[in-house]
Amino acid sequence: MSFVFECDSLENTCMDLKQKGLVFAPPKKFEWGTSELRLKDPDNNEVVIEEFLKK
């Protein structure tokens, strides 16, 4: 199962999550125009936080 959330600034979201103690790999940029952070919740579901990049 995957949960997908959109944010305005993935950089700011990552900073907020790090301040709350989460540890994760850096987000990845994809050629289709998103930058995505992929995490797992305690039940091993995928949580995706994405920002649509401006062209």
N, C-alpha and C positions, 0 to 999 in steps of 0.2 A: 504494500500500500504506500502511496506517496501523497504528501500534502504539499501544495504549492502556494506560496505567498508572494505577492509583489510589493516592492518598496520603492520609494523615490530615490534613496541613496544607499546603495549596498555598502559603501565605505562606512557611512555613519552607523548603519545597522550592525556591521561587524565590530566596530568600536564599542557599541553598547553591549553586545553579547560578550565580548572579551572582558569588559568591566564587571560583568556579572559572573565571570569565572569560567565561561565555556572555552574549550580548547578545540580548534578545528584547523583544517588545511585552508589555504587562501582560496577565495572565489576564483572561478574560471570564466574567461570570456569566450563566447561562442560566435561563430561566423554568422549565425542567423540573427544576431543583434541583441543578445542578452548576456549579462554577467550573472553567474549563479553560485550560490553557496549551498552545498549539500551536506546535510547532517542526518544523524539517526536519533530517533527518540528512544526512551527506555524499552519500548516494545519492539524495537528494530524496524520501525516504519521510517521511510525516507521523508525528510523535511527539506524542501527546496525553497530558498528565498532568492528571488530574482529581481533584477533591475533591467528594464528595457533601455538599451543604450541609444543615445541620440546620434543620428547620422549626420 
